[in-house]
Amino acid sequence: MVSPTAYASLDQVKKELLTASNQTNYDEELLDLLSSVDQHINMRMQKFTSLPVQSEIAIQLGEIEASMVAARFKLRRSAPNTYADYNNVLLATEQRLQHFLEQNFKTTFVAVGSEDLYRDNQPYNDGRPGPRNWYSEDGGSYQ
């Protein structure tokens, strides 16, 4: 059974698999995979935000979730010579999820008034090197 917070529908997964929505041969397995992937995504999401998420975010997650379910489904059925290909697709989908989470939920804080310190890696006003040049060529001592 699909969890109540599922981001993708069974029809989305079938579209990803290029399968007709009226074909029900694999529905039970797809629903189990959908539930499993949904739990995986929710576990990852909890590190960044509370659940449920806003509908705009849920729509984007639905696309990722459908791709991930389809990739897992294809991986289960892959021949030994195509297993690596489908595994790479699954890993790419996982990276897509990670990128999505970082883009939408990770924030960087910069103190007010410090923007000039980071602009174009320029040195500080007192002559110290900029942020990327803190270490000397001798392997790590502070200049």
ROSE-4610 file (N, C-alpha, C; in Angstrom, 1 decimal, always signed):
// ROSE-4610
residu = [M/M/M/V/V/V/S/S/S/P/P/P/T/T/T/A/A/A/Y/Y/Y/A/A/A/S/S/S/L/L/L/D/D/D/Q/Q/Q/V/V/V/K/K/K/K/K/K/E/E/E/L/L/L/L/L/L/T/T/T/A/A/A/S/S/S/N/N/N/Q/Q/Q/T/T/T/N/N/N/Y/Y/Y/D/D/D/E/E/E/E/E/E/L/L/L/L/L/L/D/D/D/L/L/L/L/L/L/S/S/S/S/S/S/V/V/V/D/D/D/Q/Q/Q/H/H/H/I/I/I/N/N/N/M/M/M/R/R/R/M/M/M/Q/Q/Q/K/K/K/F/F/F/T/T/T/S/S/S/L/L/L/P/P/P/V/V/V/Q/Q/Q/S/S/S/E/E/E/I/I/I/A/A/A/I/I/I/Q/Q/Q/L/L/L/G/G/G/E/E/E/I/I/I/E/E/E/A/A/A/S/S/S/M/M/M/V/V/V/A/A/A/A/A/A/R/R/R/F/F/F/K/K/K/L/L/L/R/R/R/R/R/R/S/S/S/A/A/A/P/P/P/N/N/N/T/T/T/Y/Y/Y/A/A/A/D/D/D/Y/Y/Y/N/N/N/N/N/N/V/V/V/L/L/L/L/L/L/A/A/A/T/T/T/E/E/E/Q/Q/Q/R/R/R/L/L/L/Q/Q/Q/H/H/H/F/F/F/L/L/L/E/E/E/Q/Q/Q/N/N/N/F/F/F/K/K/K/T/T/T/T/T/T/F/F/F/V/V/V/A/A/A/V/V/V/G/G/G/S/S/S/E/E/E/D/D/D/L/L/L/Y/Y/Y/R/R/R/D/D/D/N/N/N/Q/Q/Q/P/P/P/Y/Y/Y/N/N/N/D/D/D/G/G/G/R/R/R/P/P/P/G/G/G/P/P/P/R/R/R/N/N/N/W/W/W/Y/Y/Y/S/S/S/E/E/E/D/D/D/G/G/G/G/G/G/S/S/S/Y/Y/Y/Q/Q/Q]
num = [1/1/1/2/2/2/3/3/3/4/4/4/5/5/5/6/6/6/7/7/7/8/8/8/9/9/9/10/10/10/11/11/11/12/12/12/13/13/13/14/14/14/15/15/15/16/16/16/17/17/17/18/18/18/19/19/19/20/20/20/21/21/21/22/22/22/23/23/23/24/24/24/25/25/25/26/26/26/27/27/27/28/28/28/29/29/29/30/30/30/31/31/31/32/32/32/33/33/33/34/34/34/35/35/35/36/36/36/37/37/37/38/38/38/39/39/39/40/40/40/41/41/41/42/42/42/43/43/43/44/44/44/45/45/45/46/46/46/47/47/47/48/48/48/49/49/49/50/50/50/51/51/51/52/52/52/53/53/53/54/54/54/55/55/55/56/56/56/57/57/57/58/58/58/59/59/59/60/60/60/61/61/61/62/62/62/63/63/63/64/64/64/65/65/65/66/66/66/67/67/67/68/68/68/69/69/69/70/70/70/71/71/71/72/72/72/73/73/73/74/74/74/75/75/75/76/76/76/77/77/77/78/78/78/79/79/79/80/80/80/81/81/81/82/82/82/83/83/83/84/84/84/85/85/85/86/86/86/87/87/87/88/88/88/89/89/89/90/90/90/91/91/91/92/92/92/93/93/93/94/94/94/95/95/95/96/96/96/97/97/97/98/98/98/99/99/99/100/100/100/101/101/101/102/102/102/103/103/103/104/104/104/105/105/105/106/106/106/107/107/107/108/108/108/109/109/109/110/110/110/111/111/111/112/112/112/113/113/113/114/114/114/115/115/115/116/116/116/117/117/117/118/118/118/119/119/119/120/120/120/121/121/121/122/122/122/123/123/123/124/124/124/125/125/125/126/126/126/127/127/127/128/128/128/129/129/129/130/130/130/131/131/131/132/132/132/133/133/133/134/134/134/135/135/135/136/136/136/137/137/137/138/138/138/139/139/139/140/140/140/141/141/141/142/142/142/143/143/143]
x = [+0.8/+0.0/+0.9/+0.5/+1.3/+1.0/+2.1/+1.9/+1.1/+0.5/-0.3/+0.5/+1.8/+2.6/+3.3/+2.9/+3.5/+3.5/+4.6/+4.8/+4.4/+4.6/+4.2/+3.0/+2.3/+1.2/+1.6/+0.8/+1.1/+1.0/+0.1/+0.1/+1.4/+2.0/+3.2/+4.3/+4.4/+5.4/+5.2/+3.9/+3.7/+4.1/+3.9/+4.3/+5.8/+6.5/+8.0/+8.4/+7.7/+8.0/+7.5/+6.8/+6.2/+5.2/+4.4/+3.4/+2.0/+1.1/-0.3/-0.9/-1.6/-2.2/-3.2/-3.8/-4.8/-4.1/-2.8/-2.1/-1.8/-2.3/-2.2/-1.4/-0.6/+0.1/+1.1/+1.7/+2.8/+2.4/+1.1/+0.7/+1.1/+0.9/+1.2/+2.7/+3.6/+5.0/+5.4/+4.8/+5.0/+4.6/+3.4/+3.0/+3.9/+4.4/+5.4/+6.7/+7.1/+8.3/+8.1/+6.9/+6.5/+6.5/+6.0/+6.0/+7.4/+8.2/+9.6/+10.4/+10.3/+11.0/+10.5/+9.2/+8.6/+9.2/+9.3/+10.0/+11.4/+12.1/+13.5/+13.6/+12.7/+12.7/+12.4/+11.4/+11.0/+12.1/+12.8/+13.9/+15.0/+15.2/+16.2/+15.7/+14.4/+13.8/+13.8/+13.6/+13.6/+14.9/+16.0/+17.2/+17.1/+16.2/+16.2/+15.0/+13.8/+12.6/+11.6/+10.5/+9.4/+8.5/+7.8/+6.8/+5.4/+4.4/+4.5/+5.1/+5.5/+6.2/+5.1/+5.5/+4.6/+4.3/+3.2/+2.7/+3.7/+4.3/+5.2/+6.4/+6.9/+8.0/+7.6/+6.4/+5.9/+5.7/+5.4/+5.2/+6.6/+7.6/+9.0/+9.5/+9.2/+9.6/+8.8/+7.6/+6.9/+7.6/+8.1/+8.9/+10.1/+10.8/+12.0/+11.6/+10.6/+10.1/+9.7/+8.9/+8.5/+9.7/+10.7/+11.9/+12.7/+12.7/+13.4/+12.7/+11.4/+10.6/+10.8/+10.7/+10.9/+12.3/+13.3/+14.7/+14.8/+14.3/+14.4/+13.6/+12.5/+11.7/+12.5/+13.1/+13.9/+15.1/+15.7/+16.9/+16.6/+15.4/+15.0/+14.9/+14.5/+14.3/+15.4/+16.5/+17.6/+18.4/+18.8/+19.7/+21.1/+21.9/+23.3/+24.1/+23.9/+24.7/+24.2/+22.9/+22.4/+22.2/+22.6/+22.4/+23.2/+24.4/+25.2/+24.5/+23.9/+23.3/+22.1/+21.3/+20.1/+20.6/+21.6/+22.2/+22.7/+23.3/+23.8/+22.6/+21.5/+20.3/+19.8/+19.7/+19.3/+20.2/+21.5/+22.4/+22.3/+22.0/+21.8/+20.5/+19.5/+18.3/+18.5/+19.3/+19.6/+20.4/+21.3/+22.1/+21.1/+20.2/+19.2/+18.4/+18.0/+17.3/+18.2/+19.5/+20.4/+20.6/+20.7/+20.9/+19.6/+18.4/+17.2/+17.1/+17.5/+17.5/+18.4/+19.6/+20.6/+20.1/+19.5/+19.1/+17.9/+17.1/+15.8/+15.9/+16.8/+16.8/+18.0/+19.2/+20.4/+20.6/+20.9/+21.2/+22.6/+23.1/+24.4/+24.2/+24.8/+24.6/+25.9/+25.8/+26.9/+26.5/+27.4/+27.2/+27.0/+26.1/+25.8/+27.1/+27.5/+28.7/+29.9/+29.8/+31.0/+31.0/+30.1/+30.0/+31.3/+31.9/+33.2/+34.3/+34.2/+35.3/+35.3/+34.2/+34.0/+34.0/+33.9/+33.7/+35.0/+35.0/+36.1/+37.4/+37.3/+38.5/+39.5/+39.1/+40.0/+40.6/+41.8/+42.4/+41.6/+41.8/+41.2/+41.8/+41.2/+41.7/+43.0/+43.3/+44.5/+45.7/+45.5/+46.6/+46.6/+45.8/+45.7/+45.1/+45.5/+44.9/+43.4/+42.7/+41.3/+41.0/+39.7/+39.3/+39.9/+40.1/+40.7/+42.2/+42.8/+44.3/+44.8/+44.1/+44.5/+45.7/+46.0/+47.1/+48.2/+49.4/+50.6/+51.0/+52.0/+52.4/+53.2/+53.6/+54.4/+53.5/+52.2/+51.3/+50.4/+50.1/+49.0/+49.2/+50.3/+50.4/+49.7/+49.1/+48.4/+49.3/+49.0/+49.9/+49.6]
y = [-1.2/+0.0/+1.2/+2.2/+3.5/+4.3/+4.9/+5.7/+7.0/+7.6/+8.7/+10.0/+9.9/+11.1/+10.8/+9.8/+9.4/+10.6/+10.9/+12.0/+11.7/+10.4/+10.0/+9.0/+9.0/+8.1/+6.9/+5.8/+4.6/+5.0/+5.9/+6.3/+7.0/+7.8/+8.5/+7.4/+6.4/+5.4/+4.6/+4.3/+3.6/+4.4/+5.8/+6.6/+6.6/+6.6/+6.5/+5.2/+4.1/+2.8/+2.6/+3.6/+3.5/+2.3/+2.2/+1.1/+1.7/+1.1/+1.5/+1.5/+2.5/+2.6/+1.5/+0.9/-0.2/-1.5/-1.6/-2.9/-3.0/-4.0/-4.2/-5.3/-6.0/-7.2/-6.9/-5.8/-5.5/-4.5/-4.2/-3.1/-3.3/-4.6/-4.8/-4.6/-5.1/-4.9/-3.4/-2.7/-1.3/-0.5/-0.8/-0.2/-0.4/-1.6/-1.9/-1.1/-1.1/-0.2/+1.2/+1.7/+3.1/+3.4/+2.5/+2.7/+2.7/+1.8/+1.7/+3.0/+3.4/+4.6/+5.8/+5.9/+7.0/+7.1/+5.9/+5.9/+6.4/+6.0/+6.4/+7.9/+8.5/+9.9/+10.6/+10.2/+10.8/+10.8/+9.7/+9.6/+10.6/+10.8/+11.8/+13.2/+13.4/+14.7/+15.2/+14.3/+14.6/+15.3/+15.1/+15.7/+17.2/+17.6/+19.0/+19.8/+19.1/+19.8/+18.9/+19.5/+18.7/+18.2/+17.2/+16.6/+16.9/+17.0/+17.0/+18.3/+18.2/+19.4/+20.2/+21.3/+22.2/+21.5/+21.8/+21.1/+21.3/+22.5/+22.7/+21.8/+21.6/+20.7/+19.2/+18.9/+17.5/+17.2/+18.1/+17.8/+17.5/+18.2/+17.9/+16.6/+16.3/+15.0/+13.9/+14.1/+13.1/+12.6/+13.5/+13.2/+12.4/+12.8/+12.0/+10.6/+10.6/+9.3/+8.4/+8.8/+8.0/+7.4/+8.3/+7.8/+6.8/+7.0/+6.0/+4.7/+4.7/+3.5/+2.7/+3.4/+2.8/+2.2/+2.9/+2.4/+1.2/+1.1/-0.1/-1.2/-0.9/-2.0/-2.6/-1.8/-2.2/-3.0/-2.5/-3.2/-4.6/-4.8/-6.1/-7.1/-6.6/-7.4/-7.5/-6.8/-6.6/-7.9/-8.1/-9.3/-8.9/-9.9/-9.6/-8.6/-8.7/-7.8/-6.3/-6.1/-4.7/-4.2/-5.0/-4.7/-3.4/-3.2/-2.0/-0.8/-0.9/+0.2/+0.7/-0.2/+0.2/+0.7/+0.1/+0.5/+2.0/+2.3/+3.7/+4.7/+4.2/+5.0/+5.3/+4.3/+4.4/+5.4/+5.2/+6.1/+7.6/+7.7/+9.1/+9.7/+8.9/+9.4/+9.7/+8.9/+9.2/+10.6/+10.8/+12.0/+13.2/+13.0/+14.0/+14.4/+13.4/+13.6/+14.4/+14.1/+14.8/+16.2/+16.4/+17.8/+18.6/+18.0/+18.6/+19.1/+18.2/+18.5/+19.6/+19.6/+20.6/+22.0/+22.0/+23.2/+23.8/+23.0/+23.5/+23.7/+23.0/+23.0/+23.4/+23.3/+23.7/+25.2/+25.9/+27.3/+27.6/+28.7/+29.2/+30.5/+30.7/+32.0/+32.8/+34.0/+35.0/+36.2/+36.6/+37.7/+39.0/+39.8/+41.1/+41.9/+42.5/+43.3/+42.5/+41.2/+40.4/+40.1/+40.6/+40.2/+40.6/+41.7/+42.2/+41.2/+40.4/+39.4/+38.3/+38.0/+36.8/+37.2/+38.5/+38.9/+38.6/+37.8/+37.5/+37.1/+36.6/+36.0/+37.1/+38.3/+39.4/+39.4/+39.9/+39.9/+40.8/+40.6/+41.4/+42.8/+43.8/+45.2/+45.3/+44.4/+44.5/+43.7/+43.2/+42.6/+41.1/+40.5/+39.0/+38.5/+37.3/+36.8/+36.5/+36.4/+36.1/+34.7/+34.3/+33.1/+31.8/+31.8/+30.6/+30.5/+31.5/+31.6/+31.6/+31.0/+31.0/+30.2/+29.2/+28.3/+28.7/+28.6/+28.9/+27.7/+27.9/+26.9/+25.8/+26.0/+25.0/+23.9/+23.9/+22.8/+23.0/+24.3/+24.4/+25.4/+26.1/+27.1/+28.3/+29.0/+30.2/+31.4/+32.1/+33.3/+34.5]
z = [+0.0/+0.0/+0.0/-0.8/-0.9/+0.4/+0.9/+2.1/+1.8/+2.8/+2.5/+2.0/+2.2/+1.8/+0.5/-0.3/-1.5/-2.5/-3.1/-4.0/-5.4/-5.8/-7.1/-7.1/-8.1/-8.2/-9.1/-9.0/-9.8/-11.3/-11.7/-13.1/-13.5/-12.6/-13.0/-13.2/-12.3/-12.5/-13.8/-14.1/-15.4/-16.6/-16.5/-17.6/-17.7/-16.6/-16.6/-17.2/-17.0/-17.5/-18.9/-19.5/-20.8/-20.9/-19.8/-19.7/-19.7/-20.3/-20.4/-18.9/-18.6/-17.2/-17.0/-18.0/-17.8/-17.6/-17.8/-17.6/-16.1/-15.5/-14.0/-13.5/-14.4/-14.1/-12.9/-12.9/-11.9/-10.9/-10.8/-9.9/-8.4/-8.0/-6.6/-6.3/-7.2/-7.0/-7.1/-8.1/-8.2/-7.0/-6.4/-5.2/-4.0/-3.9/-2.9/-3.1/-4.3/-4.6/-4.3/-4.7/-4.5/-3.0/-2.2/-0.8/-0.2/-0.7/-0.2/-0.6/-1.8/-2.3/-1.5/-1.3/-0.5/+0.9/+1.5/+2.9/+2.8/+1.8/+1.6/+1.4/+0.6/+0.3/+1.6/+2.3/+3.6/+4.6/+4.7/+5.6/+5.2/+4.0/+3.5/+3.8/+3.5/+3.7/+5.2/+6.1/+7.5/+8.0/+7.3/+7.7/+7.4/+6.5/+6.0/+6.4/+6.5/+6.8/+7.4/+7.9/+8.5/+7.3/+7.6/+6.6/+7.1/+6.3/+4.8/+4.3/+3.0/+2.4/+1.6/+1.1/+0.3/-1.0/-1.6/-2.8/-3.9/-4.1/-5.2/-5.1/-3.9/-3.7/-3.9/-3.5/-3.6/-5.1/-5.9/-7.4/-7.9/-7.6/-8.1/-7.5/-6.3/-5.7/-6.3/-6.8/-7.4/-8.7/-9.4/-10.7/-10.3/-9.3/-8.9/-8.4/-7.6/-7.0/-8.1/-9.1/-10.2/-10.9/-11.2/-11.9/-11.0/-9.7/-8.9/-8.8/-8.7/-8.7/-10.0/-11.1/-12.4/-12.6/-12.1/-12.2/-11.3/-10.1/-9.3/-9.9/-10.5/-11.1/-12.3/-13.1/-14.3/-13.8/-12.7/-12.1/-11.7/-11.1/-10.6/-11.8/-13.0/-14.1/-15.1/-14.8/-15.8/-15.9/-17.1/-17.4/-16.8/-16.5/-16.0/-16.8/-18.1/-19.0/-19.0/-18.5/-18.4/-17.0/-16.0/-14.6/-14.3/-14.8/-14.5/-15.1/-16.3/-16.9/-16.0/-15.6/-14.8/-13.4/-12.9/-11.6/-11.7/-12.9/-13.1/-13.2/-13.8/-13.8/-12.4/-11.6/-10.2/-9.5/-9.6/-9.0/-9.4/-10.7/-11.2/-10.6/-10.5/-9.9/-8.4/-7.7/-6.3/-6.2/-7.2/-7.2/-7.5/-8.4/-8.7/-7.4/-6.6/-5.3/-4.4/-4.3/-3.4/-3.9/-5.2/-5.7/-5.4/-5.6/-5.3/-3.8/-2.9/-1.5/-1.2/-1.7/-1.4/-2.0/-3.2/-3.8/-3.0/-2.5/-1.9/-0.4/+0.3/+1.7/+2.4/+1.8/+2.4/+2.2/+3.3/+3.2/+3.7/+3.1/+3.6/+4.2/+5.4/+6.1/+5.9/+5.5/+5.4/+6.3/+7.2/+8.1/+7.3/+7.8/+7.1/+7.1/+6.0/+5.9/+5.5/+5.4/+5.0/+3.5/+2.8/+1.4/+0.6/+1.1/+0.4/+0.6/+1.7/+2.0/+0.9/+0.4/-0.5/-2.0/-2.3/-3.7/-4.4/-5.4/-6.3/-5.6/-4.4/-3.7/-3.5/-3.3/-3.0/-1.6/-1.4/-0.1/+0.8/+2.1/+3.1/+3.1/+3.7/+3.7/+4.4/+5.4/+6.2/+5.5/+4.3/+3.6/+3.7/+4.6/+4.6/+3.3/+2.9/+1.6/+1.8/+0.6/+0.6/+1.1/+1.3/+1.9/+1.2/-0.1/-0.7/-0.6/-0.1/+0.0/+1.4/+2.3/+3.7/+4.0/+3.2/+3.5/+2.5/+3.1/+2.3/+1.4/+0.6/-0.3/+0.4/+1.7/+2.4/+3.0/+2.6/+3.0/+4.1/+4.5/+5.4/+6.6/+6.7/+7.8/+7.4/+8.4/+8.2/+7.9/+6.9/+6.6/+7.4]
